[in-house]
């Protein structure tokens, strides 16, 4: 993230900070003004604007503000790009006729995501500042790995560690004392769309992202791999909400497994694999009908789903305050 920040400082942010918080008097020009780690990648000398703000680049406040904006803007771009591509080219639009699909659901999903992202970005920014300040085990080049094979091991290690962390955090969010306040906003979408991927309560979404940032504190991780993995988990979160069940795997917690979680609440808490659900006794194999495009839309299958959904909504939430598209399931408190 230090490299990304230095590039954006040079081409965008230096000028913005100089305009908003201009320096008073004659600016002090240090002989060197760029992150020494960035210099290992490319020679990127600062422009005149780097010296014209009261908030210098090394200011923790400035870095926090910068990472807040970067996380927010890049999060929005990646969310809308990946969710929209998924919606138009992957998502099965027939599921919008399901009795549990909400009235005006997609606009509500987008509004929820838009309201959550600024707070999630603000809470995430300190992790990126810590990384820039050298408080993690991120390293620059593959040659700096603890041993050569580690450059390959880091990927499954990251997936295994974060899958473990997210499973227990997610399962904890289903505790009755926590669920209704923080996790229920995401379970409003029983029949999810790709736009539901970030339609969280902000503390819920942030809590489930914490393992991604804890990993490089505890384990070495190459910086390019870190950015790639961070992008991957964002796209993965969209994919498991897309309702297209391409993978019937007993190991991978794909879209079908996560659909079961939205349908029936208390199963399949995992993010990437089914391992911890199996260990924790919360694994539920997706119905085989989900993998047949015709069978999954048959009325008898939908009726069976709705019957169990109604029972579980009552058990988990009490009264159902959702407003469904069909009107037949509407129960507004």
Secondary structure, DSSP 8 states (H G I E B T S, - for coil): -HHHHHHHIIIIIHHHHHHHSB--SS----S--S-TTGGGT------GGGGSBSS-TT-HHHHHHHHHHHHHHHHHHHHHHHHHHHHHHTS-GGGGGSTTSBTTHHHHHHHHHHHHHHHHHHHHHHHHHHHHTT-S-EESSGGGSSSTTHHHHHHHHHHHHHHHHHHHHHHHHTSHHHIIIIIHHHHT-SS--GGGGG-S-HHHHHHTTHHHHHHHHHS-EEHHHHHHHHHHHHHHHHHTTS-------SSB--HHHHHHHHHHSSS---SSBSHHHHHHT------GGGGSTTGGGSHHHHHHHHHHHHHHHHHHHSS----BSSSTT----
